[in-house]
Amino acid sequence: MAASRAVGGLYEACIGVPEFEPALQYWAAFGFRAGPRGALTASEAKRAYGVESRLESIRLYHGEADHGLIRLMKWDKPVNGGAGLAPYRAHGSRWHGQFVRNAADIHHHAKAAKAKGAAITDLPPAFIDMSAHNPALFGGRAFTPFADKLIAVSEYTLIQPLSRQALLQRFNYDSRLMGRFVDDCLFPATHVIHAGMMFTSDDPKAVDFYDQVLGLKRVSALDMLWEKTTIQREAFDLVPADTYTAYIFEEPRSGPDNDTRRSGRLLMFRFGTKSNLSDRKHVFSPGALGPSLFTWRVRDLAETRAACQAAGCRDVSDIGNDEFGNGCFTCTTPDSFVWTFVQTTAAEVACLGV
């Protein structure tokens, strides 16, 4: 594996919006606050993102997090209206994950919003029993309901026209580096802890870019058969013939257990071509409304760009400034996702936190 070019965890989840104010209000409910604003002319945006439209953006901060941020992108001429309420199951699909204190509370708000006519698709919070797979927590024996403390996660899928969220609630365990909570908000939550990405390919090497070029840590690669799936059956609209491979990539500093594992992960789901996923890459790419881009900071932008070209990335842009004045370039990686890589600074590396 190459020396790490990536710095820290996933930097930003970028969301195309028609107007800023409703989006700012929505994300404030999860503890995000407005940070710097920036703009690009149509020609500058064409160079940076391949979209010829004037662009205004706001970066949203969350507590003291140095990664897992949100960038709201307002295009004068959006290329399309985004994925809308389409399910996760699609080639090019993107979403992001956060930990929350109370997933059921958010679910209740969604029910109330749907009753008023809001466009929402969701799945009730699903139970993930971690106790059943961790006998070491109970001295090597099986977990006993109503006697032992249950170790679990509840996952709530919430899809709206401009947001696609996997909201997770922990029960009876902590992971101190896996996201910090902001509690002074409507829905106490962490910053973005992972990017979710789904694509179609029969080539297992399609994801090699992330460890061999970016230098991320490949934590796992699990071949998932129908019989092994639980909550994924509904979240991914699986049918019995489906098989897929689930990959986890983490930033280089991330450790092997709950005390050392860090947020800012990539969760990638590779389906074979026989699964016949719809191709929706264009509605999850820059210029679209809704989730449309992820960014990562790198140590040396020019060197990373050359490495991307050598690795077969397509549509590699020239290096220039983004709307916040940071050096960046955009490319399409071998798995067909569009990424923007941002130059970090020595000061950022020196004070890189958790």
SEGU-970267 format. One record per residue (C-alpha): residue number from 1; residue in one letter; x, y, z. Coordinates in pm, 1 decimal, padded with zeros to 6 digits. Each point is the difference from the previous one (the first is absolute). Example, Ala and Ser with C-alpha at 12.3 -4.5 7.8 and 13.67 -1.06 7.14 Angstrom:
+-------+------+----------+----------+----------+
| vexpa | vose |        u |        v |        w |
+-------+------+----------+----------+----------+
|     1 |    A |  01230.0 | -00450.0 |  00780.0 |
|     2 |    S |  00137.0 |  00344.0 | -00066.0 |
+-------+------+----------+----------+----------+
This chain:
+-------+------+----------+----------+----------+
| vexpa | vose |        u |        v |        w |
+-------+------+----------+----------+----------+
|     1 |    M |  00000.0 |  00000.0 |  00000.0 |
|     2 |    A |  00121.5 |  00350.6 | -00080.1 |
|     3 |    A |  00085.5 |  00244.9 |  00274.7 |
|     4 |    S | -00314.4 |  00181.8 |  00100.8 |
|     5 |    R | -00089.4 |  00292.8 | -00220.0 |
|     6 |    A | -00330.1 |  00054.9 |  00181.4 |
|     7 |    V | -00011.7 |  00216.1 |  00311.2 |
|     8 |    G | -00249.0 | -00066.0 |  00279.8 |
|     9 |    G | -00346.8 | -00138.0 | -00057.2 |
|    10 |    L | -00255.6 |  00074.6 | -00268.8 |
|    11 |    Y |  00003.5 |  00378.4 | -00028.4 |
|    12 |    E | -00340.1 |  00103.5 | -00134.9 |
|    13 |    A | -00332.8 | -00131.8 | -00118.6 |
|    14 |    C | -00111.0 |  00245.4 | -00269.6 |
|    15 |    I | -00368.5 |  00067.6 | -00061.3 |
|    16 |    G | -00153.9 |  00197.6 | -00285.2 |
|    17 |    V | -00276.7 |  00232.1 |  00120.5 |
|    18 |    P | -00234.1 |  00241.4 | -00179.1 |
|    19 |    E |  00000.9 |  00240.6 |  00297.1 |
|    20 |    F |  00224.0 |  00032.2 |  00304.7 |
|    21 |    E | -00237.2 |  00097.3 |  00279.8 |
|    22 |    P | -00219.2 | -00314.3 |  00016.9 |
|    23 |    A |  00311.6 | -00217.9 | -00017.1 |
|    24 |    L |  00176.9 |  00199.9 |  00272.0 |
|    25 |    Q | -00305.0 | -00040.1 |  00224.8 |
|    26 |    Y | -00018.3 | -00373.3 | -00065.4 |
|    27 |    W |  00365.4 | -00074.0 |  00071.1 |
|    28 |    A | -00001.5 |  00225.8 |  00307.9 |
|    29 |    A | -00244.3 | -00251.2 |  00149.3 |
|    30 |    F |  00289.8 | -00252.3 | -00008.5 |
|    31 |    G |  00252.9 |  00243.5 |  00149.7 |
|    32 |    F |  00157.4 |  00144.8 | -00315.7 |
|    33 |    R |  00074.0 |  00371.7 | -00025.1 |
|    34 |    A |  00084.6 |  00226.0 | -00293.2 |
|    35 |    G |  00367.0 |  00067.1 | -00061.8 |
|    36 |    P |  00174.2 |  00167.4 | -00293.4 |
|    37 |    R | -00173.6 |  00089.7 | -00322.1 |
|    38 |    G |  00155.8 |  00001.5 | -00342.8 |
|    39 |    A | -00085.3 |  00027.4 | -00367.7 |
|    40 |    L |  00129.4 | -00092.8 | -00343.9 |
|    41 |    T | -00084.7 |  00140.8 | -00341.1 |
|    42 |    A | -00143.7 | -00238.7 | -00257.0 |
|    43 |    S |  00339.6 | -00043.3 | -00167.6 |
|    44 |    E |  00172.7 | -00058.4 |  00334.5 |
|    45 |    A | -00262.2 | -00258.1 |  00099.5 |
|    46 |    K |  00046.2 | -00172.5 | -00335.9 |
|    47 |    R |  00371.3 | -00036.5 |  00073.7 |
|    48 |    A | -00052.2 | -00112.4 |  00361.1 |
|    49 |    Y | -00302.7 | -00231.0 | -00034.2 |
|    50 |    G | -00077.8 | -00038.4 | -00369.5 |
|    51 |    V | -00324.2 |  00197.5 |  00038.5 |
|    52 |    E | -00036.2 |  00327.5 | -00190.6 |
|    53 |    S | -00214.4 |  00193.2 |  00246.9 |
|    54 |    R |  00064.5 |  00270.9 |  00252.5 |
|    55 |    L |  00036.2 | -00157.4 |  00344.8 |
|    56 |    E | -00041.9 |  00123.9 |  00356.1 |
|    57 |    S |  00087.1 | -00225.0 |  00293.1 |
|    58 |    I | -00010.4 | -00002.2 |  00379.8 |
|    59 |    R |  00210.7 | -00236.1 |  00208.3 |
|    60 |    L | -00182.6 | -00122.7 |  00310.5 |
|    61 |    Y |  00200.5 | -00069.5 |  00314.5 |
|    62 |    H | -00096.7 | -00234.2 |  00282.6 |
|    63 |    G |  00142.1 |  00054.1 |  00348.1 |
|    64 |    E |  00378.5 | -00019.6 | -00020.2 |
|    65 |    A |  00005.8 | -00268.5 | -00270.8 |
|    66 |    D |  00277.0 |  00037.3 | -00259.5 |
|    67 |    H | -00167.3 | -00242.4 | -00242.5 |
|    68 |    G | -00347.3 | -00136.6 | -00067.5 |
|    69 |    L | -00124.2 |  00346.4 | -00098.1 |
|    70 |    I | -00276.4 |  00094.5 | -00243.0 |
|    71 |    R |  00032.2 |  00231.1 | -00299.9 |
|    72 |    L | -00317.7 |  00153.5 | -00138.5 |
|    73 |    M |  00038.1 |  00076.8 | -00373.7 |
|    74 |    K | -00243.8 |  00232.1 | -00175.2 |
|    75 |    W |  00027.5 | -00011.5 | -00378.4 |
|    76 |    D | -00156.5 |  00270.0 | -00218.2 |
|    77 |    K | -00076.8 | -00273.1 | -00253.8 |
|    78 |    P | -00022.7 | -00343.7 |  00166.4 |
|    79 |    V |  00060.0 | -00279.6 | -00248.1 |
|    80 |    N | -00291.9 | -00202.6 |  00142.3 |
|    81 |    G | -00232.9 | -00024.0 |  00297.4 |
|    82 |    G |  00189.0 | -00280.8 |  00170.6 |
|    83 |    A | -00113.7 | -00344.4 |  00106.3 |
|    84 |    G | -00311.5 |  00116.2 |  00182.7 |
|    85 |    L | -00147.6 | -00282.3 |  00207.7 |
|    86 |    A |  00162.5 | -00279.7 | -00199.4 |
|    87 |    P |  00124.1 | -00288.2 |  00218.5 |
|    88 |    Y |  00364.5 | -00062.7 |  00082.8 |
|    89 |    R |  00014.2 | -00281.2 | -00254.4 |
|    90 |    A |  00168.2 |  00155.8 | -00305.7 |
|    91 |    H |  00334.7 |  00023.8 | -00176.0 |
|    92 |    G |  00157.2 |  00324.2 |  00121.5 |
|    93 |    S | -00218.7 |  00029.7 |  00310.9 |
|    94 |    R |  00130.6 |  00216.8 |  00285.7 |
|    95 |    W | -00111.5 |  00064.3 |  00356.4 |
|    96 |    H |  00165.3 |  00081.4 |  00331.0 |
|    97 |    G | -00016.6 | -00126.9 |  00357.3 |
|    98 |    Q | -00016.1 |  00171.3 |  00339.5 |
|    99 |    F | -00040.5 | -00120.6 |  00356.4 |
|   100 |    V | -00301.9 |  00145.1 |  00180.2 |
|   101 |    R | -00119.0 | -00012.9 |  00359.2 |
|   102 |    N | -00359.4 | -00093.5 | -00083.6 |
|   103 |    A | -00082.5 | -00147.7 | -00341.9 |
|   104 |    A | -00363.8 | -00059.7 |  00099.1 |
|   105 |    D | -00050.6 |  00372.9 |  00065.4 |
|   106 |    I |  00114.5 |  00083.8 | -00354.4 |
|   107 |    H | -00224.0 | -00277.1 | -00136.0 |
|   108 |    H | -00296.4 |  00155.1 |  00179.9 |
|   109 |    H |  00078.5 |  00340.9 | -00154.3 |
|   110 |    A |  00010.9 | -00165.6 | -00342.6 |
|   111 |    K | -00342.3 | -00157.5 |  00058.4 |
|   112 |    A | -00140.5 |  00338.4 |  00099.2 |
|   113 |    A |  00157.6 |  00163.1 | -00306.6 |
|   114 |    K | -00141.7 | -00267.5 | -00232.9 |
|   115 |    A | -00344.2 |  00057.2 |  00150.2 |
|   116 |    K |  00034.4 |  00362.7 | -00110.1 |
|   117 |    G |  00093.9 | -00103.7 | -00351.9 |
|   118 |    A |  00379.9 |  00006.2 |  00016.5 |
|   119 |    A |  00190.1 | -00209.5 | -00253.0 |
|   120 |    I |  00172.1 | -00262.6 |  00216.0 |
|   121 |    T |  00086.8 | -00367.0 | -00036.3 |
|   122 |    D |  00127.3 | -00174.1 |  00311.5 |
|   123 |    L |  00043.6 | -00335.2 |  00166.8 |
|   124 |    P | -00084.5 | -00037.3 |  00369.3 |
|   125 |    P |  00306.8 | -00031.1 |  00225.9 |
|   126 |    A |  00144.3 | -00349.0 | -00048.8 |
|   127 |    F |  00162.5 | -00195.2 |  00281.4 |
|   128 |    I |  00355.9 | -00129.3 | -00042.3 |
|   129 |    D |  00091.7 | -00245.5 |  00277.3 |
|   130 |    M |  00373.3 |  00030.7 |  00064.2 |
|   131 |    S | -00015.8 | -00216.3 |  00313.1 |
|   132 |    A | -00077.2 | -00312.1 | -00203.0 |
|   133 |    H |  00328.7 |  00034.4 | -00188.2 |
|   134 |    N |  00225.9 |  00095.7 |  00290.4 |
|   135 |    P |  00013.9 | -00287.7 |  00251.8 |
|   136 |    A |  00325.2 |  00145.4 |  00138.5 |
|   137 |    L | -00214.1 |  00268.7 |  00163.6 |
|   138 |    F | -00163.2 | -00270.1 |  00210.1 |
|   139 |    G |  00297.7 | -00211.0 |  00097.9 |
|   140 |    G | -00022.4 | -00215.3 | -00311.2 |
|   141 |    R | -00358.8 | -00107.8 |  00053.4 |
|   142 |    A | -00311.6 |  00098.2 | -00192.2 |
|   143 |    F | -00191.0 |  00317.5 |  00085.3 |
|   144 |    T | -00300.4 | -00057.3 |  00228.0 |
|   145 |    P | -00301.9 |  00229.4 | -00059.1 |
|   146 |    F | -00143.7 |  00166.4 |  00311.7 |
|   147 |    A |  00315.2 | -00088.5 |  00192.0 |
|   148 |    D |  00292.3 |  00152.0 | -00189.5 |
|   149 |    K |  00041.7 |  00355.1 | -00122.8 |
|   150 |    L | -00094.3 |  00012.3 | -00368.2 |
|   151 |    I |  00261.4 |  00147.5 | -00234.8 |
|   152 |    A | -00178.4 |  00124.8 | -00308.8 |
|   153 |    V | -00047.6 |  00265.1 | -00268.1 |
|   154 |    S | -00323.1 |  00129.2 | -00146.3 |
|   155 |    E |  00016.3 |  00129.7 | -00358.7 |
|   156 |    Y | -00260.3 |  00233.0 | -00146.7 |
|   157 |    T | -00004.0 |  00069.5 | -00375.4 |
|   158 |    L | -00134.6 |  00346.1 | -00086.2 |
|   159 |    I | -00022.7 |  00106.7 | -00366.1 |
|   160 |    Q | -00118.0 |  00345.8 | -00105.2 |
|   161 |    P |  00040.0 |  00184.6 | -00330.8 |
|   162 |    L |  00311.3 |  00183.9 |  00123.1 |
|   163 |    S |  00140.7 | -00241.8 |  00258.0 |
|   164 |    R |  00064.2 | -00372.8 |  00040.7 |
|   165 |    Q |  00095.4 | -00096.5 |  00353.9 |
|   166 |    A |  00081.5 | -00318.5 |  00188.3 |
|   167 |    L | -00061.7 |  00098.0 |  00362.5 |
|   168 |    L |  00146.9 | -00236.7 |  00257.8 |
|   169 |    Q | -00063.2 | -00019.2 |  00373.9 |
|   170 |    R |  00234.1 | -00190.7 |  00233.1 |
|   171 |    F | -00121.6 | -00205.6 |  00294.9 |
|   172 |    N |  00229.6 | -00079.9 |  00294.3 |
|   173 |    Y |  00334.2 |  00067.4 | -00163.9 |
|   174 |    D |  00212.1 |  00294.8 | -00104.5 |
|   175 |    S |  00263.1 |  00066.6 | -00263.5 |
|   176 |    R |  00165.9 |  00324.5 |  00100.7 |
|   177 |    L |  00167.4 |  00077.2 | -00334.2 |
|   178 |    M | -00296.5 | -00104.3 | -00213.5 |
|   179 |    G | -00164.6 |  00340.4 | -00009.5 |
|   180 |    R | -00052.8 |  00271.6 |  00260.7 |
|   181 |    F | -00349.1 |  00108.2 |  00093.8 |
|   182 |    V | -00146.3 |  00347.3 | -00002.8 |
|   183 |    D | -00283.7 | -00013.9 |  00251.9 |
|   184 |    D | -00124.2 |  00360.5 | -00012.6 |
|   185 |    C | -00229.5 | -00056.0 | -00296.9 |
|   186 |    L | -00334.4 | -00155.0 | -00085.5 |
|   187 |    F |  00148.4 | -00340.5 | -00086.7 |
|   188 |    P |  00325.0 | -00053.5 |  00194.6 |
|   189 |    A |  00234.5 | -00155.8 | -00254.3 |
|   190 |    T |  00357.6 | -00039.8 | -00116.5 |
|   191 |    H |  00157.6 |  00138.4 | -00311.9 |
|   192 |    V |  00010.6 | -00226.8 | -00308.0 |
|   193 |    I |  00163.7 | -00327.6 |  00105.8 |
|   194 |    H | -00010.9 | -00182.7 | -00331.4 |
|   195 |    A | -00072.0 |  00030.5 | -00369.2 |
|   196 |    G | -00221.0 | -00269.1 | -00151.3 |
|   197 |    M |  00062.9 | -00088.5 | -00366.3 |
|   198 |    M | -00159.3 | -00267.8 | -00219.2 |
|   199 |    F |  00112.7 | -00100.2 | -00346.7 |
|   200 |    T | -00002.1 | -00277.5 | -00257.7 |
|   201 |    S |  00313.8 | -00187.5 | -00104.0 |
|   202 |    D |  00112.0 | -00358.4 | -00040.3 |
|   203 |    D |  00360.8 |  00104.7 |  00062.5 |
|   204 |    P |  00109.9 | -00020.2 |  00366.5 |
|   205 |    K |  00296.2 |  00223.0 | -00088.6 |
|   206 |    A | -00236.0 |  00290.0 | -00067.4 |
|   207 |    V |  00043.9 |  00116.6 |  00360.4 |
|   208 |    D |  00379.7 | -00038.2 |  00010.0 |
|   209 |    F |  00029.4 |  00374.0 | -00063.0 |
|   210 |    Y | -00092.1 |  00078.6 |  00360.2 |
|   211 |    D |  00281.4 | -00188.6 |  00169.4 |
|   212 |    Q |  00259.7 | -00024.0 | -00276.1 |
|   213 |    V | -00025.3 |  00362.1 | -00119.2 |
|   214 |    L | -00153.7 |  00201.3 |  00285.4 |
|   215 |    G |  00163.6 | -00214.6 |  00265.8 |
|   216 |    L | -00313.2 | -00065.7 |  00203.5 |
|   217 |    K | -00015.4 | -00304.2 |  00225.4 |
|   218 |    R | -00209.4 | -00288.1 | -00136.5 |
|   219 |    V | -00161.8 | -00139.8 |  00312.1 |
|   220 |    S | -00224.7 | -00265.4 | -00150.4 |
|   221 |    A | -00144.7 | -00141.7 | -00319.3 |
|   222 |    L | -00295.6 | -00231.3 |  00059.6 |
|   223 |    D | -00184.1 | -00193.9 | -00266.8 |
|   224 |    M | -00365.6 |  00023.8 |  00092.7 |
|   225 |    L | -00248.3 | -00266.6 | -00102.0 |
|   226 |    W | -00373.7 |  00034.5 |  00047.3 |
|   227 |    E |  00013.4 | -00238.6 |  00295.8 |
|   228 |    K |  00251.0 |  00224.3 |  00182.4 |
|   229 |    T | -00194.8 |  00323.9 | -00037.2 |
|   230 |    T | -00237.0 |  00147.6 |  00256.8 |
|   231 |    I | -00085.3 |  00369.9 | -00006.8 |
|   232 |    Q |  00164.5 |  00028.4 | -00344.1 |
|   233 |    R | -00285.2 | -00194.7 | -00159.1 |
|   234 |    E | -00237.6 |  00290.5 |  00039.6 |
|   235 |    A |  00250.2 |  00287.3 | -00015.6 |
|   236 |    F |  00152.3 | -00128.5 | -00325.4 |
|   237 |    D | -00319.1 | -00154.1 | -00146.7 |
|   238 |    L |  00175.2 | -00335.5 | -00022.5 |
|   239 |    V | -00142.1 | -00304.4 | -00175.9 |
|   240 |    P |  00109.5 | -00358.9 |  00074.4 |
|   241 |    A |  00229.5 | -00014.9 | -00305.4 |
|   242 |    D |  00197.9 |  00308.0 |  00110.3 |
|   243 |    T |  00357.5 | -00022.1 |  00116.9 |
|   244 |    Y |  00228.2 |  00293.2 |  00073.3 |
|   245 |    T |  00329.3 |  00080.8 |  00165.8 |
|   246 |    A |  00010.3 |  00247.5 |  00288.0 |
|   247 |    Y |  00325.7 |  00189.8 |  00049.6 |
|   248 |    I |  00110.1 |  00223.7 |  00286.2 |
|   249 |    F |  00283.3 |  00248.1 | -00049.3 |
|   250 |    E |  00126.7 |  00216.3 |  00286.1 |
|   251 |    E |  00250.9 |  00277.7 |  00036.5 |
|   252 |    P |  00358.3 | -00114.1 |  00067.9 |
|   253 |    R | -00000.9 |  00087.4 |  00373.0 |
|   254 |    S | -00307.3 | -00211.1 |  00074.3 |
|   255 |    G |  00051.2 | -00292.4 |  00236.6 |
|   256 |    P | -00149.1 | -00349.6 |  00032.5 |
|   257 |    D | -00250.2 |  00039.7 |  00286.0 |
|   258 |    N | -00266.3 |  00227.9 |  00143.8 |
|   259 |    D |  00253.9 |  00210.3 |  00189.1 |
|   260 |    T |  00221.4 |  00071.1 | -00301.1 |
|   261 |    R | -00229.2 | -00021.0 | -00303.4 |
|   262 |    R | -00055.0 |  00341.1 | -00160.7 |
|   263 |    S | -00285.7 |  00161.7 | -00188.3 |
|   264 |    G |  00019.7 |  00116.2 | -00358.8 |
|   265 |    R | -00033.1 | -00342.5 | -00160.8 |
|   266 |    L | -00102.0 | -00120.2 | -00343.0 |
|   267 |    L | -00262.9 | -00274.4 | -00007.1 |
|   268 |    M | -00010.2 | -00136.6 | -00353.4 |
|   269 |    F | -00239.9 | -00255.9 | -00144.1 |
|   270 |    R |  00096.7 | -00167.3 | -00328.8 |
|   271 |    F | -00276.0 | -00188.8 | -00181.1 |
|   272 |    G |  00062.0 | -00226.4 | -00296.3 |
|   273 |    T | -00144.4 |  00086.7 | -00338.1 |
|   274 |    K | -00254.6 | -00283.8 |  00034.9 |
|   275 |    S | -00172.1 |  00203.3 |  00271.6 |
|   276 |    N | -00117.9 |  00245.7 | -00267.6 |
|   277 |    L |  00030.7 |  00317.5 |  00207.4 |
|   278 |    S | -00144.0 |  00310.6 | -00161.2 |
|   279 |    D |  00268.7 |  00244.8 | -00113.8 |
|   280 |    R | -00058.6 |  00322.5 |  00193.6 |
|   281 |    K |  00357.8 |  00126.8 |  00006.1 |
|   282 |    H | -00103.0 |  00323.7 | -00174.8 |
|   283 |    V | -00239.4 |  00099.8 |  00282.1 |
|   284 |    F |  00272.4 | -00053.2 |  00262.0 |
|   285 |    S |  00266.6 |  00210.5 | -00175.9 |
|   286 |    P |  00101.6 |  00368.8 |  00023.7 |
|   287 |    G | -00263.2 |  00239.0 | -00126.7 |
|   288 |    A | -00289.6 | -00217.9 |  00118.4 |
|   289 |    L | -00226.2 |  00085.1 |  00291.3 |
|   290 |    G |  00034.4 | -00212.8 |  00311.0 |
|   291 |    P |  00304.5 | -00214.0 |  00094.8 |
|   292 |    S |  00237.6 |  00042.9 | -00292.5 |
|   293 |    L |  00365.4 | -00004.0 |  00106.2 |
|   294 |    F |  00243.8 | -00105.0 |  00272.9 |
|   295 |    T |  00333.4 |  00170.7 |  00066.1 |
|   296 |    W |  00321.5 | -00112.3 |  00167.4 |
|   297 |    R |  00308.6 |  00201.4 |  00095.4 |
|   298 |    V |  00340.1 | -00110.4 | -00127.8 |
|   299 |    R |  00359.7 |  00083.5 |  00090.0 |
|   300 |    D |  00128.2 |  00085.9 | -00348.4 |
|   301 |    L | -00260.1 |  00094.5 | -00257.1 |
|   302 |    A |  00224.9 | -00016.8 | -00307.3 |
|   303 |    E |  00147.5 | -00334.9 |  00100.2 |
|   304 |    T | -00347.4 | -00140.3 |  00074.2 |
|   305 |    R | -00128.3 |  00121.3 | -00335.7 |
|   306 |    A |  00285.7 | -00176.4 | -00179.6 |
|   307 |    A | -00071.2 | -00317.6 |  00197.2 |
|   308 |    C | -00368.4 |  00019.1 | -00094.4 |
|   309 |    Q |  00087.6 |  00030.5 | -00366.1 |
|   310 |    A |  00237.8 | -00295.5 |  00024.0 |
|   311 |    A | -00273.4 | -00205.8 |  00171.0 |
|   312 |    G | -00242.2 |  00050.0 | -00289.2 |
|   313 |    C | -00223.1 |  00272.1 |  00144.3 |
|   314 |    R | -00201.9 |  00181.2 | -00265.5 |
|   315 |    D | -00091.2 |  00364.3 | -00058.9 |
|   316 |    V |  00287.0 |  00119.9 |  00220.8 |
|   317 |    S | -00032.3 |  00378.0 |  00025.0 |
|   318 |    D |  00280.8 |  00249.5 |  00016.6 |
|   319 |    I |  00103.1 |  00119.5 |  00343.7 |
|   320 |    G | -00157.1 |  00327.7 |  00105.0 |
|   321 |    N | -00182.9 |  00157.3 |  00291.2 |
|   322 |    D | -00339.0 | -00103.2 |  00127.6 |
|   323 |    E | -00259.9 |  00250.4 |  00113.7 |
|   324 |    F |  00173.8 |  00035.4 |  00339.3 |
|   325 |    G |  00341.3 |  00073.4 | -00150.1 |
|   326 |    N |  00144.6 | -00346.4 |  00064.3 |
|   327 |    G |  00193.4 | -00184.8 | -00267.9 |
|   328 |    C | -00194.1 | -00293.5 | -00141.4 |
|   329 |    F | -00061.1 | -00226.3 | -00296.0 |
|   330 |    T | -00288.9 | -00228.0 | -00093.1 |
|   331 |    C |  00004.7 | -00339.0 | -00170.4 |
|   332 |    T | -00204.1 | -00314.7 | -00056.4 |
|   333 |    T |  00153.0 | -00297.5 |  00178.8 |
|   334 |    P |  00003.1 | -00355.3 | -00143.8 |
|   335 |    D | -00326.4 | -00085.2 |  00177.9 |
|   336 |    S | -00171.6 |  00285.9 | -00193.5 |
|   337 |    F | -00038.5 |  00238.7 |  00295.0 |
|   338 |    V |  00090.9 |  00367.0 | -00033.5 |
|   339 |    W |  00233.6 |  00122.3 |  00275.5 |
|   340 |    T |  00156.3 |  00335.4 |  00082.7 |
|   341 |    F |  00337.6 | -00001.4 |  00173.9 |
|   342 |    V |  00098.4 |  00307.0 |  00201.3 |
|   343 |    Q |  00349.0 |  00116.8 |  00092.1 |
|   344 |    T |  00053.7 | -00002.3 |  00375.4 |
|   345 |    T |  00238.0 |  00236.2 |  00177.5 |
|   346 |    A |  00290.2 | -00070.3 |  00232.0 |
|   347 |    A | -00191.3 |  00176.0 |  00277.4 |
|   348 |    E | -00300.7 | -00229.8 | -00049.4 |
|   349 |    V |  00218.7 | -00308.9 |  00011.5 |
|   350 |    A |  00177.5 |  00124.3 |  00312.4 |
|   351 |    C | -00323.7 |  00049.9 |  00194.8 |
|   352 |    L | -00194.2 | -00288.5 | -00148.4 |
|   353 |    G | -00240.3 | -00115.4 |  00268.3 |
|   354 |    V | -00246.1 | -00284.8 |  00029.6 |
+-------+------+----------+----------+----------+
